[in-house]
Amino acid sequence: MTFSRRDFLKAGGVLVVGASLAPSLARAQTIPNADRFLGKPLEADRVDAFLAIHADGSVTLFSGKVDMGTGGRIAMRQIVAEELDVRPERITMIEGDTALTPDQGSTAGSYGIARGGSQLRQAAATGRQALLALGAARLGRGVEDLETADGVVRTKDGGASASYADLIGDKAFGVALDPKAPLRDPQRFRFIGKSLPRPDVPAKVTGRHKYLHDLTLPGMLHARVIRPPAHGATLKAVDESSIASVAGAKVVRIESFLAVVAEREWNAVRAARQLRAEWTGGTPLGDHATLFDSMRASTIVREQPITRRGDVSALDSPGPGVRTLSSTYRWPVHSHGSIGPSCGVADVSGDRATIWSSSQGTHRYRAAFARVLGLAPERVRVIYLDGAGSYGQNGAEDAACDAALLSKALGRPVRVQWSRQDEHGWDPKGPPQLLSLRAAVDERGEVAAWETRAWLPVSTANLPHLPFLAADAARIPQAQGRATGLIYQNIDPPYQYPNVDAVVRWIPDAPLRTSPIRAPGKIANSFAVESFVDEIAALAGADALAFRLKHLTNPRGVEVLRKVAARMGWQARPSPKPADPNAAIASGRGIAYVHYKHDETLVAMGMEVEVERASGRIRVTRVVCAHDCGLMINPDCVQAQVEGNVLQTLSRALHEEIVYDRERVTTVDWQAYPILTFPEVPPIEVELIQRLDAPPLGAGEAASAPVAAALSNAVFDATGVRLRTVPFRPERVRAALAGRPA
């Protein structure tokens, strides 16, 4: 049976081949008793949006920002504990629930703590001032005579006290956030700045942690979506009899959106494998082998100057003694590579919907889900549950939309589990990037002029703009939008060269649907910029570290570079190092630096490598990182973020590349799309710089930005060969060593 988009949106009826399925209701939140807070204030300028104190003295904090494995749950508790003056173990956190938490924007851009945590800190500080005022009224003393301690307001002389529970237990604060509410003196911090243990780790280590993938609801159906064999193909016919042997399996079709559902998950898997469908047409993806040539030749939508200062005419008209240098760097399409495929669960009943997702932007996506379902946004509730990693925007929102469309059609809760082939084949991709750089170097070895030209796809979308696969297939209208995703940041050098011209040439579309991926754009841009800095230093016969320090005016940037150099035992000399060309293994060192977005976290990265000349295999033997993200709430969580950034970016630089033919992605498993293996994990030494008096700058992404450049520079130091195209797979290294294009 075939159902139209109009039927789906108009009736919300049962679009299923087979018997109708009765609806069921389910408890929405997985945290016990959380739904008692329904109806609470959600305005982000109200203390009650963030905090509730209960009759037993415990505290619930409500965070629109979510913890995707980054340590946010303990860090947010530490912030509230510090400013409200309660023990962290007395605090429960509810996160990313559009019905219970304030809209603080997506958890992205390394802003979870930097913005979300700072907002929460101000709410807790305001709450503490409100408690002091309540205590003054209760105890008959002036606020100046009172202090707080572990959930109690007391007189400074110790003569009288009142607990928070007595003052406000299960009642509303009823006050707005006060931007002038005094924050705790950093020198008296009890919880902020301490490496308190993460509450989620023990269950994750022992396998007891409950992920979104583990969620079950009464009456829930399992579903698998059948994607077309080619991008943009139209569903022509479905042979329902092909799954007749699978007990209880049903086919759901809405235009070209095709799925199978069953009571048992394995039956849904079997049905998806057996279902025969006929597709027609498709949108050619272009030639992967000529991707970067196509980008350079593409129509330019617009040019955007990023940095322009001084006069760069020396690039085209070099004077006496001036040498010029030019290089092109290529960054491929990447999958987010989450270790577990995406999952989504939805319960759409009548004019209401509840959707469970590991989305980083539950509040942002509520309106998008509502539009697809034909519901008012206030009738849609989106709840965050842990997934298997996110790293920007993987398939989580698409899986949730799959589940929502099917639940609306069937009138029952539906769980959609993607396969590995779904994830690699259909998740939104990190976009390709092409950067060409030129420099003029005078007779003193100074950079007389610098030019960056970056070809970047403008279709890289911010979270609310990315169309859902399912809605597109079902021909359901979606909001359209284009945005840069900030992938242009850091295309210009962080050094004070006098003459710089850095411009983005925005091109129309990437061959595949793109989305933000960890440190959007900044890894590729830093790879190009910091590798090119090394090229200039080599041309000038200068030490790579000294060459950077000579032109770096930011004292915090100087500090991270010096810390890495000291830790590595850096000896000043030009690159490449003198080496025996007949040696089977060449070793070298590299360094790179980033001031993330030019106004946030500062990172220096040092790397030591060995290169097997015969095989082309690169082995990273040591990584040293100095990291300055301002105030660290929980240094252990920051260290984990740095280590994760290093490992993920090493994986992307050494191994990862999405390949496609004219119809589809072909790298749809771990064999075709390999990632870093455990034997390849190097020792990682991290120097964290704590700045108690500074604002937090974010630790989720910055340490990834200099990794590829440090690796490239180390390989050059070892071999004298410059790798400018990622990934640095053995065949590419062998070609470079043989003097062939790489």
C-alpha positions in Angstrom: 0.0 0.0 0.0 1.2 3.5 -0.8 0.4 6.6 1.3 1.0 10.1 0.3 2.6 12.9 2.3 -0.8 14.7 2.4 -2.4 11.6 4.0 0.4 11.5 6.6 0.2 15.1 7.6 -3.5 15.4 7.5 -4.6 12.3 9.3 -1.7 11.1 11.3 -3.3 7.8 10.8 -1.9 4.3 10.5 0.3 4.1 7.4 1.1 0.4 7.8 0.7 -2.6 5.7 -1.1 -4.9 8.1 -3.2 -4.6 11.2 -3.4 -1.3 13.1 -1.3 -1.0 16.3 -2.8 0.4 19.4 -1.2 3.4 21.0 0.4 3.4 24.5 1.7 6.0 26.9 5.0 6.0 28.7 6.8 7.8 31.4 8.9 10.5 29.7 12.0 11.1 31.9 14.3 8.3 32.9 15.3 10.1 36.1 12.9 9.1 38.9 10.3 11.7 39.8 11.6 14.1 37.3 8.2 14.8 35.8 7.0 16.4 39.0 8.8 19.5 37.8 6.6 19.8 34.7 5.2 23.4 34.5 8.2 24.9 36.2 9.7 28.2 34.9 11.9 27.7 31.9 13.0 31.3 31.2 16.7 31.4 31.2 16.7 34.7 33.2 15.0 33.1 36.2 16.8 31.2 39.0 13.9 28.7 39.1 14.7 27.7 35.6 18.0 26.3 36.8 17.6 25.3 40.5 15.2 23.7 42.9 15.8 23.1 46.6 13.8 20.3 48.2 12.3 19.6 51.6 15.2 17.2 52.4 17.8 19.8 51.5 18.8 18.2 48.3 19.1 20.2 45.1 18.1 19.6 41.5 19.9 21.6 38.8 18.4 21.9 35.4 20.9 22.3 32.5 20.0 23.0 28.9 23.6 22.0 28.1 24.2 18.2 28.1 27.1 15.9 29.0 28.1 13.9 26.0 30.8 12.1 27.9 32.7 15.3 28.5 32.3 15.4 32.3 29.6 18.1 32.3 27.6 16.3 34.9 30.2 16.6 37.6 31.4 20.0 36.4 27.9 21.5 36.6 27.5 20.0 40.1 30.8 21.6 41.2 29.7 25.0 39.9 26.4 24.9 41.8 27.9 23.4 44.9 30.5 26.2 45.0 28.2 29.1 44.5 25.1 27.8 46.4 27.3 26.3 49.1 26.1 22.7 49.2 27.9 19.4 48.9 28.1 18.1 45.2 26.7 14.7 46.3 23.4 16.5 47.3 22.8 17.6 43.8 20.9 15.8 41.0 21.1 17.0 37.4 18.4 17.0 34.8 19.8 17.9 31.3 18.6 18.6 27.8 14.8 18.1 28.4 12.8 20.7 26.6 10.0 20.4 29.1 12.2 20.8 32.2 15.4 22.7 31.3 16.0 26.2 30.0 17.0 26.7 26.4 20.8 27.5 26.6 21.5 26.7 23.0 23.2 23.6 21.7 26.0 22.0 23.5 28.6 22.9 20.9 31.5 25.1 20.1 33.2 24.3 23.5 30.6 26.5 25.1 29.1 23.9 27.5 31.0 25.3 30.5 32.2 28.6 29.0 28.6 29.8 28.5 26.2 27.3 30.0 28.2 26.8 33.1 28.8 30.5 33.6 25.0 31.1 33.3 24.4 28.3 35.9 27.1 29.8 38.2 25.3 33.2 38.1 22.0 31.5 38.9 23.5 29.7 41.9 25.1 32.9 43.1 21.8 34.7 42.8 20.1 31.8 44.6 22.6 32.0 47.5 21.9 35.8 47.9 18.1 35.0 47.9 18.7 32.4 50.7 20.7 34.9 52.7 17.8 37.4 52.4 15.3 34.7 53.5 17.6 33.8 56.4 17.8 37.4 57.5 14.0 37.6 57.7 13.8 34.2 59.5 16.6 34.9 62.0 16.0 38.6 62.5 19.5 39.6 61.5 21.0 41.7 58.8 22.4 39.9 55.7 25.8 41.3 56.5 25.7 39.3 59.8 25.1 36.0 58.0 27.0 33.4 56.0 26.2 30.1 54.3 27.8 26.7 54.9 26.8 23.3 53.5 23.1 24.1 52.9 22.6 26.3 56.0 22.3 30.0 56.6 23.8 30.9 59.9 24.9 33.9 61.9 28.6 34.6 61.7 28.8 34.3 65.5 27.2 30.8 65.3 24.3 31.7 67.5 21.5 30.9 65.1 20.9 29.1 61.8 18.3 27.9 59.3 18.7 25.2 56.7 18.0 25.8 53.1 15.2 23.2 53.4 13.5 25.1 56.1 13.8 28.4 54.2 12.7 27.4 50.7 12.3 23.6 50.5 10.0 22.7 47.6 9.2 26.4 47.0 10.2 28.7 44.2 12.9 31.3 44.4 10.8 33.7 42.4 13.8 35.9 41.5 15.6 36.8 38.3 19.3 36.2 37.7 21.3 39.0 39.1 24.4 39.7 37.0 25.8 41.5 40.0 25.4 38.7 42.5 28.8 38.2 44.0 30.7 35.1 43.0 32.9 33.1 45.3 36.5 34.3 45.8 38.6 31.9 43.7 41.2 31.7 46.5 38.5 30.1 48.7 37.1 27.6 46.2 36.2 24.3 47.7 34.9 22.5 44.7 35.7 24.5 41.6 39.1 23.6 40.3 39.1 20.1 42.0 39.3 16.8 40.1 36.2 15.3 41.7 35.3 11.9 40.2 32.7 11.7 37.5 29.5 9.9 38.7 28.9 8.2 35.4 32.2 6.4 35.0 31.8 3.4 37.2 28.6 2.3 35.4 30.2 2.9 32.0 33.2 0.8 33.0 31.1 -2.1 34.3 28.6 -2.0 31.5 25.6 -0.9 33.7 25.2 2.6 32.3 21.9 3.1 30.5 22.3 4.6 27.0 19.6 5.8 24.7 20.1 2.5 22.9 18.9 0.7 26.0 15.6 2.6 26.4 12.5 0.5 26.2 8.9 1.7 26.4 5.7 -0.2 26.9 4.3 -1.3 23.6 7.4 -0.2 21.7 8.1 -1.4 18.2 11.5 -1.8 16.6 12.2 -0.4 13.2 14.8 -0.4 10.5 14.8 2.2 7.7 15.6 1.1 4.2 17.7 3.8 2.4 17.8 4.0 -1.4 20.7 2.5 -3.3 21.6 5.9 -4.7 21.4 9.4 -3.2 18.2 11.1 -4.3 16.6 7.9 -5.7 12.8 7.6 -5.7 10.9 4.6 -4.4 9.0 3.0 -7.3 7.6 -0.2 -5.8 7.8 -2.5 -2.7 7.3 -6.2 -2.7 5.5 -6.8 0.6 5.4 -10.5 0.2 9.2 -10.7 0.4 9.0 -10.4 4.2 6.0 -12.7 4.7 8.2 -15.3 6.4 9.2 -12.8 9.1 6.8 -13.1 12.0 4.9 -9.9 12.8 7.0 -7.7 10.4 5.2 -4.8 8.7 6.1 -2.4 6.0 5.6 1.3 6.3 5.9 3.6 3.3 5.4 7.4 3.1 6.4 8.5 -0.4 10.0 7.4 -0.7 10.5 6.9 3.1 10.5 3.1 3.6 10.8 1.2 6.8 10.0 -2.2 8.4 8.7 -2.6 12.0 8.3 -5.6 14.3 7.8 -6.4 17.9 11.2 -7.9 18.2 14.3 -6.2 17.0 15.9 -9.2 15.3 12.7 -9.6 13.2 13.0 -6.0 12.1 16.6 -6.6 11.1 15.6 -9.7 9.1 12.8 -7.9 7.4 15.0 -5.1 6.4 17.5 -7.5 4.8 14.8 -9.5 3.0 12.5 -6.6 1.8 12.6 -6.2 -2.0 12.1 -2.7 -3.3 12.5 -1.0 -6.7 14.1 2.4 -6.9 14.6 4.8 -9.8 16.7 7.8 -10.5 19.2 9.5 -8.2 21.5 12.5 -8.0 25.0 11.9 -9.2 27.6 12.6 -6.5 30.5 13.6 -8.8 33.9 12.0 -9.0 35.6 11.5 -5.7 39.0 11.3 -7.4 38.7 14.9 -8.6 37.0 16.4 -5.5 39.6 19.0 -4.8 40.0 20.0 -8.5 36.2 20.4 -8.6 36.3 22.6 -5.5 38.9 24.9 -7.0 37.0 25.2 -10.2 33.6 25.6 -8.6 31.5 28.7 -8.9 32.3 31.1 -6.0 29.2 32.1 -4.1 31.0 35.0 -2.4 34.4 35.9 -1.1 34.8 36.7 2.6 37.9 38.5 3.8 38.9 37.2 7.2 42.1 39.2 7.8 43.5 42.0 5.7 46.3 44.1 6.9 49.4 45.7 5.2 50.6 45.2 1.7 51.0 41.7 0.2 52.3 42.9 -3.2 55.7 41.1 -2.5 53.9 37.9 -3.3 53.6 38.8 -7.0 56.4 41.3 -7.2 59.2 40.1 -4.9 62.0 42.5 -4.5 65.8 41.6 -4.4 66.5 38.8 -2.0 62.8 38.0 -1.4 61.9 34.3 -1.9 58.3 33.1 -2.4 56.7 29.9 -1.4 53.3 28.4 -2.2 51.6 25.2 -1.0 48.1 23.6 -1.2 46.6 21.6 1.7 43.7 19.2 1.3 41.3 17.9 4.0 38.9 15.1 3.0 35.3 14.3 3.8 35.0 12.6 7.2 32.3 10.7 9.1 31.8 11.5 12.7 32.8 7.9 13.4 30.8 7.4 16.5 31.8 4.0 17.9 28.1 3.0 18.2 25.5 3.8 15.4 22.8 6.3 16.0 19.5 5.5 17.7 16.2 7.3 18.2 13.0 6.6 20.2 9.7 8.5 19.8 6.2 8.3 21.1 3.7 10.3 19.1 0.2 10.1 20.4 -2.5 12.4 19.1 -1.3 16.0 19.2 1.7 15.3 21.4 5.1 13.9 20.9 8.0 12.8 23.1 11.3 12.1 21.4 14.4 10.7 23.0 17.7 11.5 21.3 21.4 11.9 21.9 21.2 15.2 20.0 23.5 18.1 21.2 20.6 20.5 20.5 17.4 19.2 21.9 15.9 22.7 22.2 16.9 23.7 18.8 15.6 20.6 17.2 12.2 20.7 18.9 10.9 23.1 16.4 12.3 21.1 13.5 10.6 17.9 14.8 7.4 19.7 15.4 7.4 21.0 11.8 7.9 17.5 10.4 5.1 16.1 12.6 2.7 18.9 11.9 2.5 19.8 15.6 3.0 23.0 17.5 6.4 23.2 19.1 5.0 23.3 22.6 3.4 19.9 22.0 6.7 18.3 21.3 9.1 17.3 24.1 12.7 16.3 23.3 14.8 14.5 26.0 18.5 14.0 25.9 19.9 10.5 26.7 23.5 9.5 26.3 24.5 8.1 22.9 27.7 6.6 21.6 29.5 9.9 21.0 28.4 12.9 18.9 31.3 15.1 17.9 29.2 17.8 16.2 26.2 16.3 14.5 26.1 12.7 13.5 23.0 10.6 12.7 21.3 11.2 16.1 18.7 13.7 14.9 18.0 11.7 11.7 17.4 8.5 13.7 15.1 10.5 16.0 13.2 11.8 13.0 12.9 8.3 11.6 11.4 7.2 14.9 9.0 10.2 15.1 7.6 9.7 11.6 7.0 6.0 12.2 5.5 6.5 15.7 3.1 9.1 14.2 2.2 6.7 11.4 1.7 3.7 13.8 0.3 5.3 16.9 2.9 3.4 19.1 6.3 4.1 20.5 9.0 3.3 18.0 12.7 2.7 18.4 15.0 3.1 15.3 18.5 1.7 15.5 20.8 2.5 12.7 23.4 0.0 11.4 27.1 0.7 10.9 26.4 0.9 7.2 23.6 3.5 7.9 25.9 5.6 10.0 28.9 5.7 7.6 26.7 5.9 4.6 24.1 8.4 5.6 25.3 10.5 8.6 26.0 14.1 7.8 29.7 14.5 7.0 32.5 16.7 8.0 33.1 18.9 4.8 36.1 18.8 2.6 38.4 21.8 2.8 41.0 23.1 0.3 43.5 25.8 1.3 46.2 27.4 -0.8 48.8 29.5 0.9 51.6 31.8 -0.3 54.3 33.6 1.5 57.2 36.0 0.7 60.3 35.7 2.8 62.9 38.5 2.8 66.6 38.2 3.0 66.5 38.3 6.9 64.1 35.3 7.0 61.2 37.4 7.9 57.7 36.9 6.5 57.2 39.8 4.2 53.7 38.7 3.1 51.2 36.0 3.7 48.2 34.9 1.7 45.5 32.3 2.4 42.8 31.3 0.0 40.3 28.8 1.3 37.7 27.0 -0.7 34.9 26.0 1.7 31.4 24.7 1.1 28.7 27.1 2.2 26.2 24.3 2.7 27.8 23.3 6.0 24.8 23.8 8.1 24.3 24.9 11.7 22.0 22.6 13.7 18.5 23.9 12.9 19.2 24.0 9.2 20.1 20.5 8.3 17.3 18.7 6.5 16.2 15.3 7.9 16.7 12.3 5.6 13.3 10.9 6.5 11.4 14.1 5.9 13.1 14.6 2.6 12.2 11.1 1.5 8.6 11.6 2.7 8.4 14.9 0.8 7.6 16.8 4.0 8.5 20.5 3.7 11.4 21.5 6.0 12.9 24.8 6.9 15.8 25.5 4.5 18.9 27.4 5.5 22.6 27.7 4.8 25.3 28.7 7.2 29.1 28.5 7.3 29.3 26.5 10.5 32.2 28.8 11.4 34.6 26.5 9.4 36.5 29.6 8.2 38.0 30.3 11.7 41.8 30.1 12.0 42.5 30.3 8.3 44.8 33.2 9.2 48.0 32.9 11.1 48.1 33.7 14.9 51.4 35.4 14.5 52.0 39.2 14.0 53.2 39.1 10.4 52.8 42.7 9.1 51.2 41.9 5.7 48.4 39.3 5.7 45.5 38.6 3.3 43.3 35.7 4.2 40.1 35.2 2.2 37.4 32.4 2.1 36.0 31.6 -1.3 32.6 30.1 -0.5 31.5 27.4 -3.0 27.9 26.2 -3.4 27.7 22.6 -2.1 29.8 19.7 -0.9 29.0 16.4 -2.6 27.4 15.0 0.5 25.2 16.5 3.2 27.6 18.2 5.7 27.3 19.2 9.3 29.6 20.4 12.1 32.2 17.9 13.1 34.5 18.3 16.2 36.3 21.7 16.0 34.5 22.5 12.7 37.0 23.7 10.1 39.7 24.6 12.7 41.6 21.3 12.4 42.0 21.6 8.6 42.8 25.3 8.8 45.4 24.9 11.5 46.8 21.9 9.6 47.4 24.2 6.6 48.5 27.3 8.5 50.8 25.6 11.0 52.4 23.3 8.4 53.0 26.2 6.2 54.7 28.1 9.1 57.1 25.2 9.3 57.7 25.3 5.6 58.6 29.0 5.9 60.8 28.3 8.8 62.6 25.6 6.9 63.1 27.9 3.9 64.5 30.5 6.2 66.8 28.0 7.9 65.2 28.7 11.3 64.2 26.5 14.2 60.4 25.9 14.1 59.8 26.9 17.7 62.0 30.0 17.7 60.4 31.1 14.4 57.0 31.0 16.1 58.0 32.7 19.3 59.6 35.5 17.4 56.3 36.6 15.9 53.9 35.7 18.8 52.8 38.5 21.0 50.2 36.7 23.1 51.9 35.9 26.5 49.6 33.0 27.1 50.5 31.6 23.7 54.2 32.0 24.4 53.7 30.2 27.7 52.1 27.1 26.2 54.7 26.8 23.5 57.5 27.1 26.0 55.9 24.5 28.3 55.8 22.0 25.4 59.3 22.8 24.4 60.6 22.3 28.0 58.7 19.0 28.4 60.0 17.7 25.1 63.6 18.8 25.8 63.5 20.8 22.5 66.9 21.4 21.0 67.0 24.4 18.6 67.8 23.5 15.0 66.2 23.7 11.5 64.1 21.0 10.1 64.5 18.4 8.6 67.0 17.0 11.0 70.2 15.4 9.5 69.5 11.7 9.0 70.8 8.7 7.3 68.7 8.3 4.1 69.4 4.6 4.1 68.0 4.0 7.6 65.0 1.8 7.7 63.2 4.0 10.3 63.4 7.8 10.4 62.5 9.7 13.5 61.5 13.3 14.0 59.7 15.9 16.0 57.1 18.5 15.3 55.3 21.4 17.0 52.2 23.4 16.3 50.2 26.1 18.0 46.6 27.4 17.9 44.8 30.2 19.6 41.3 28.6 19.1 39.1 31.0 17.1 41.8 33.6 17.9 40.0 34.5 21.2 39.5 31.3 23.1 41.7 28.4 24.3 45.4 28.4 23.6 47.1 25.1 22.8 50.6 24.0 21.9 51.2 20.5 20.6 54.5 18.6 20.3 54.8 15.3 18.6 57.5 12.7 18.1 57.2 10.1 15.3 58.9 7.2 13.6 58.4 6.6 9.9 59.1 3.2 8.3 60.5 4.0 4.9 59.7 0.7 3.3 56.1 0.4 4.4 55.3 4.1 4.7 53.8 3.5 8.2 53.9 6.4 10.6 54.1 5.6 14.3 53.5 8.4 16.8 55.7 7.7 19.8 55.0 10.7 22.0 52.6 13.6 22.3 53.1 16.6 24.5 50.3 19.2 24.9 50.1 22.4 26.9 46.6 23.6 27.3 45.2 26.9 28.6 41.4 27.1 28.7 41.3 29.6 31.6 39.4 28.5 34.6 39.1 24.7 34.8 36.1 23.5 36.8 37.4 19.9 36.9 41.0 19.5 35.6 40.7 15.7 35.3 37.8 16.2 32.9 39.8 18.7 30.9 42.7 16.3 30.7 40.3 13.6 29.4 39.1 16.0 26.8 42.6 16.8 25.6 43.4 13.1 25.4 40.2 12.4 23.4 40.9 15.3 21.0 44.4 14.0 20.4 43.4 10.5 19.7 40.4 11.3 17.5 42.4 13.8 15.4 45.3 11.4 15.1 42.7 8.9 13.8 41.4 11.4 11.3 44.8 12.5 10.1 46.3 9.0 9.8 43.4 6.9 8.5 40.0 8.4 7.9 38.5 9.4 4.6 35.0 9.0 3.2 35.0 7.7 -0.4 32.0 7.6 -2.7 31.1 6.6 -6.2 28.6 8.3 -8.5 25.7 6.9 -6.4 26.6 6.3 -2.8 29.3 6.3 -0.1 31.4 3.2 -0.4 33.3 3.4 2.9 30.5 2.0 5.1 32.4 -0.2 7.5 35.5 -0.1 9.8 37.5 -2.0 7.2 37.0 0.6 4.5 36.9 3.5 7.0 39.5 2.5 9.6 40.1 4.4 12.8 43.0 4.5 15.3 43.7 1.1 17.0 44.8 0.5 20.5 48.3 -0.5 19.6 48.7 2.9 17.8 47.8 5.0 20.9 50.9 7.0 21.9 51.8 8.2 25.4 50.2 11.6 25.9 51.6 14.1 28.3 49.4 17.0 29.2 50.4 20.3 30.9 47.2 22.0 32.1 47.4 25.7 33.0 44.9 26.6 35.7 43.7 30.3 35.8 41.4 30.6 38.8 40.8 34.4 38.1 40.1 34.0 34.4 36.8 33.0 32.7 36.5 29.4 31.3 37.2 29.2 27.6 36.2 25.7 26.8 38.0 22.4 26.4 35.8 20.3 24.1 37.6 21.0 20.8 40.6 23.2 20.9 43.2 20.5 21.5 42.2 18.8 18.3 43.2 21.8 16.1 47.0 21.6 16.1 47.3 17.7 16.0 47.5 17.2 12.3 49.9 20.0 11.8 52.2 18.7 14.6 52.1 15.3 13.0 52.9 16.7 9.5 55.7 18.7 10.9 57.2 15.7 12.7 57.1 13.6 9.5 58.8 16.4 7.6 61.5 16.7 10.3 62.0 12.9 10.1 62.1 12.5 6.3 62.3 15.9 4.6 59.0 15.0 2.9 56.0 17.3 3.4 52.5 15.6 3.5 49.8 18.1 2.5 46.9 15.8 1.9 45.0 13.9 4.7 44.9 11.0 5.5 48.6 10.1 5.9 48.1 6.5 4.9 51.1 4.3 4.1 50.6 4.4 0.4 50.6 8.2 0.4 53.8 8.3 2.5 55.5 5.8 0.2 54.6 8.0 -2.8 56.0 11.1 -1.1 59.2 9.4 -0.2 59.5 8.2 -3.8 59.1 11.8 -5.0 55.6 11.2 -6.5 52.5 13.4 -5.8 51.1 12.6 -2.4 
